[in-house]
Amino acid sequence: MPSGPTNTITIPSFDPRHRRSLIIAGAIGLFVLLAVTGSFYSVGPESVAVVQRFGRYIGTTDPGLRLKIPFGIDTVSILPVKRQLKLEFGFGSDGTTNPFQASRETDAEADIVTGDLNAAHVEWVVQYEISDPKAYLFNLREPVATLRDISESVMREVVGDRTVDEVLTIGRQGIETAAIEKLTTVVSALDMGLRVQQVQLKNVHPPTAVQSSFDEVNRAQQEREQMINQANGNYNREVPKARGEAEKDIQSAEGYAIERVNEAEGDVARFTALLEQYEKAPEVTRQRLYLETMIELLPALGNKVVIDEEARQLLPLLNLATPQQPPRPPAATRQR
């Protein structure tokens, strides 16, 4: 039986030398690719780069696209020198990238003993920036962790020098000022490459275990202040009123005294003038005084008849039946 046409596939033979060439070419390409990609690095606008060659400090580069020797010969550390960083004590914000920023043991870290052996729960924030990248990287192993420990130590010292009332009420600004001064001194002495910008107290209150008792004390103090203010208001209202009335009485008494003195001086002057007239004409003056006195007294006596004690009979024409009018009161009585 005749056979039909058949299709055959010929597999070319592969030269081992050609395969080695491909491997070498691929390795060279990969090396070149790694060299190119590892020779560039970018520095952001808020950062600088510290370059090390075999671990030794070479220099600091500014923001932009930069070159370095690849394959681990040059290593680059990017530091955000223009960014404000912070440490939180007694609390912690969510989503932080700095492992040392938030507090881990909030109660143990924030409960501080005051100078009068009381306790206060103090939450605060330390804001800082990297001022010297070289010192920041090479002078301390963990500069941020060290700054956190120093901040806690300084705050405990500052709060420990004050009473609990100062810490909870009027002493917040003084605590912030003293803390930043002490913290700046320690950071400068250690040459940490950091600059402390601000220490800010956040939530300051008594520990949770004594919060209710402290609230009662605060209410009692507020009631005390309210009662003192009310008493001061009454004092400021009543005392001036009493002083005004006293001044009025004093002026009335002084006026009465002046009036009596003037009357006495007038009587003295009148008596002196009368005495001078009496010394000049005693009989005439005596007679005049007698008559003036009778003129004042007789109208007050009513209807009276004066006769001589030696008279034996009354004149029959004398009308003694005229009804007597009621006697007039004396002048002093009428004035009343």
C-alpha positions in Angstrom: 0.0 0.0 0.0 1.7 3.2 -1.1 2.5 5.6 1.7 1.6 9.4 1.5 3.9 12.4 2.0 5.0 13.0 5.7 5.9 16.4 7.5 9.1 16.4 9.6 10.3 19.1 12.1 13.9 19.7 12.5 15.2 20.9 15.9 18.3 22.9 15.6 21.1 22.1 17.9 21.8 24.6 20.8 25.4 25.7 21.2 26.4 25.7 24.9 28.7 28.6 24.3 25.8 30.7 23.1 23.8 29.9 26.3 26.7 31.0 28.4 26.8 34.3 26.5 23.1 34.9 27.2 23.6 34.3 30.9 26.5 36.7 31.0 24.6 39.3 29.1 21.6 38.9 31.5 23.8 39.2 34.5 25.5 42.3 33.1 22.1 43.9 32.3 20.8 43.2 35.8 24.0 44.6 37.3 23.7 47.7 35.2 20.0 48.0 36.1 20.7 47.7 39.8 23.6 50.1 39.5 21.4 52.7 37.8 18.5 52.4 40.1 20.7 52.4 43.2 22.7 55.4 42.1 19.8 57.9 42.5 17.8 59.0 45.5 15.3 61.8 46.1 15.2 64.2 49.0 11.8 65.9 49.8 11.4 69.6 50.4 11.1 69.3 54.2 14.1 67.0 54.6 17.8 66.6 54.1 19.9 63.5 53.4 22.9 62.3 55.5 25.2 60.3 53.3 27.5 57.6 54.8 30.2 55.6 52.9 30.9 52.3 54.5 29.3 53.7 57.6 31.4 56.9 57.8 29.8 60.3 57.5 30.4 61.9 54.1 28.1 64.9 54.0 24.6 66.3 54.1 22.6 66.9 50.9 19.7 69.3 50.3 16.3 68.5 48.7 16.3 67.3 45.2 17.4 64.3 43.0 20.9 63.2 44.1 23.6 60.6 43.1 25.3 58.0 45.3 27.5 55.0 44.9 25.2 51.9 44.8 25.4 48.4 46.2 25.5 49.5 49.8 28.7 51.5 49.5 26.8 54.7 50.2 23.8 54.7 52.5 21.4 57.6 52.8 19.3 58.6 55.9 16.4 61.0 55.1 15.7 63.3 58.0 12.7 65.7 58.1 14.6 68.8 59.5 11.8 71.3 58.5 8.9 69.4 60.1 7.6 70.0 63.6 7.7 66.7 65.5 6.1 65.9 68.8 6.0 63.5 71.7 2.7 62.8 73.6 2.7 61.9 77.3 -0.3 60.4 79.0 -2.2 59.8 75.8 -1.6 58.9 72.2 -2.9 59.9 68.8 -4.0 57.3 66.2 -2.0 56.6 63.0 1.4 57.8 64.2 4.5 56.6 62.3 7.0 57.5 65.0 7.0 54.6 67.5 8.2 56.9 70.3 5.5 59.6 69.8 2.5 58.1 71.6 2.4 57.1 75.2 2.3 53.4 75.9 1.6 53.4 79.7 -0.6 56.4 80.0 -1.5 56.2 83.7 1.9 55.3 84.9 3.5 58.0 82.8 1.0 60.8 83.6 0.4 60.2 87.3 2.9 62.6 89.0 3.4 63.3 92.7 3.2 67.0 93.6 5.3 68.9 96.1 2.6 68.6 98.8 2.6 64.8 98.5 -0.6 64.8 96.4 -1.1 63.3 93.0 -2.1 64.8 89.6 -2.7 63.3 86.2 -0.8 65.5 83.8 -0.9 65.0 80.0 1.5 67.1 78.0 3.1 67.4 74.5 6.7 68.2 73.6 7.2 69.7 70.2 10.7 69.6 68.7 12.7 69.6 65.5 15.9 68.1 64.2 18.5 71.0 64.3 21.7 69.1 63.5 21.3 65.9 61.4 24.9 64.7 62.0 24.6 65.0 65.8 21.1 63.5 65.7 22.4 60.3 63.9 25.8 59.8 65.5 25.8 61.2 69.0 23.1 59.0 70.5 21.8 55.6 69.7 18.1 56.5 70.1 17.8 60.3 70.4 14.0 60.4 70.3 13.6 57.7 73.0 16.2 59.6 75.0 14.3 62.9 74.6 11.1 61.1 75.8 12.8 59.9 78.9 14.3 63.3 79.6 11.0 65.0 79.1 9.3 62.7 81.6 12.0 63.3 84.1 11.9 67.1 83.7 8.1 67.2 84.0 8.2 65.1 87.2 10.8 67.5 88.7 8.9 70.6 87.8 5.5 69.3 89.0 7.2 68.0 92.1 8.2 71.5 93.1 4.6 72.8 93.1 1.4 72.1 95.1 -1.5 70.2 93.6 -3.6 73.4 93.5 -0.9 75.2 91.5 -0.7 72.3 89.0 -4.5 72.1 88.6 -5.3 75.8 88.5 -3.0 78.8 88.2 0.4 77.2 87.7 0.1 75.8 84.1 2.0 78.5 82.4 4.7 78.5 85.0 5.1 74.7 84.6 5.4 75.0 80.8 8.0 77.7 81.1 10.1 75.9 83.6 9.9 72.6 81.8 11.0 74.0 78.4 13.9 75.8 80.1 15.2 72.7 81.9 14.6 70.5 78.9 16.5 72.8 76.5 19.4 72.9 78.9 19.7 69.1 79.1 19.3 68.6 75.3 22.0 71.2 74.6 24.3 69.6 77.1 23.9 66.1 75.5 24.3 67.6 72.0 21.4 65.5 70.7 21.0 67.5 67.5 17.4 68.4 68.5 15.8 71.8 69.4 12.8 71.8 71.8 10.3 74.3 70.5 7.4 74.0 73.0 6.1 72.2 76.0 2.3 72.4 76.3 0.1 71.0 79.0 -3.1 69.3 77.8 -5.5 67.7 80.2 -4.6 68.1 83.9 -6.8 66.6 86.5 -6.7 64.5 89.7 -6.2 60.8 89.3 -9.3 58.8 88.5 -9.5 57.2 92.0 -9.9 60.6 93.7 -11.7 62.5 91.0 -15.1 62.5 92.8 -13.5 63.7 96.0 -11.7 66.5 94.3 -14.9 67.6 92.6 -16.5 67.9 96.0 -13.6 70.0 97.2 -13.9 72.2 94.2 -17.6 72.7 94.7 -17.0 73.6 98.4 -14.3 76.1 97.4 -16.6 77.6 94.8 -19.4 77.9 97.4 -16.9 79.5 99.8 -15.8 82.0 97.3 -19.4 82.8 96.4 -20.3 83.4 100.1 -17.2 85.6 100.5 -18.2 87.6 97.5 -21.7 88.0 98.8 -20.3 89.1 102.2 -18.0 91.6 100.5 -20.9 92.9 98.5 -23.0 93.4 101.7 -20.0 95.0 103.3 -19.4 97.4 100.4 -23.1 98.3 100.5 -23.7 98.7 104.2 -20.5 100.2 105.4 -20.6 103.3 103.1 -24.3 103.7 104.1 -23.4 103.6 107.8 -20.5 106.0 107.3 -22.8 108.4 105.4 -25.3 108.3 108.3 -22.6 108.8 110.8 -21.2 111.7 108.9 -24.6 113.2 108.7 -25.1 112.9 112.5 -21.7 114.3 113.1 -22.4 117.3 110.9 -25.8 117.8 112.6 -24.1 117.7 116.0 -21.5 120.1 114.9 -24.2 122.4 113.6 -26.1 122.2 116.9 -22.9 122.9 118.8 -22.2 126.0 116.7 -25.8 127.1 117.2 -25.6 126.8 121.0 -22.2 128.5 121.1 -23.5 131.4 119.0 -26.6 131.6 121.3 -24.4 131.6 124.4 -22.1 134.2 122.9 -25.2 136.3 122.0 -26.5 136.0 125.6 -23.1 137.0 127.0 -23.0 140.0 124.7 -26.5 141.0 125.7 -25.8 140.5 129.4 -22.5 142.5 129.0 -24.4 145.4 127.3 -27.0 145.3 130.0 -24.4 145.3 132.7 -22.8 148.4 131.2 -26.2 150.2 131.2 -26.8 149.0 134.8 -23.5 150.4 136.0 -24.3 153.7 134.4 -27.9 154.0 135.9 -28.7 151.2 138.3 -32.1 152.4 139.4 -33.3 153.2 135.9 -32.0 149.9 134.6 -33.6 147.9 137.5 -36.9 149.6 136.9 -36.7 148.9 133.2 -35.9 145.2 133.7 -38.8 144.9 136.2 -41.2 146.5 133.8 -40.1 144.4 130.9 -40.4 141.2 133.0 -44.0 142.2 134.1 -44.9 142.9 130.5 -43.9 139.3 129.6 -45.6 137.7 132.7 -48.8 139.6 133.3 -50.5 138.6 130.0 -50.0 135.0 130.9 -51.6 135.4 134.4 -55.1 136.2 133.0 -57.6 138.6 134.6 -56.0 139.8 137.8 -56.5 142.7 140.2 -53.7 144.1 142.2 -54.6 146.2 145.3 -52.7 147.7 148.1 -52.5 145.5 151.1 -53.6 148.4 153.3 -56.8 149.0 151.3 -59.9 148.3 153.4 -62.7 148.3 150.8 -62.9 147.8 147.1 -64.4 150.4 144.9 -68.1 149.5 144.2 -67.7 150.5 140.6 -65.1 147.8 140.1 -66.6 145.1 137.9 -65.3 141.9 139.5 -67.9 139.7 137.9 -66.4 139.7 134.5 -65.7 136.1 133.7 -62.1 135.3 133.8 -60.5 134.0 130.7 -58.5 130.9 131.1 -54.9 131.9 131.9 -52.6 132.0 129.0 -49.7 129.5 129.1 -46.3 130.9 129.6 -44.2 131.8 126.6 -42.1 128.8 126.9 -45.2 126.6 126.9 -46.6 128.3 123.8 -43.4 127.8 121.9 -43.7 124.1 122.5 
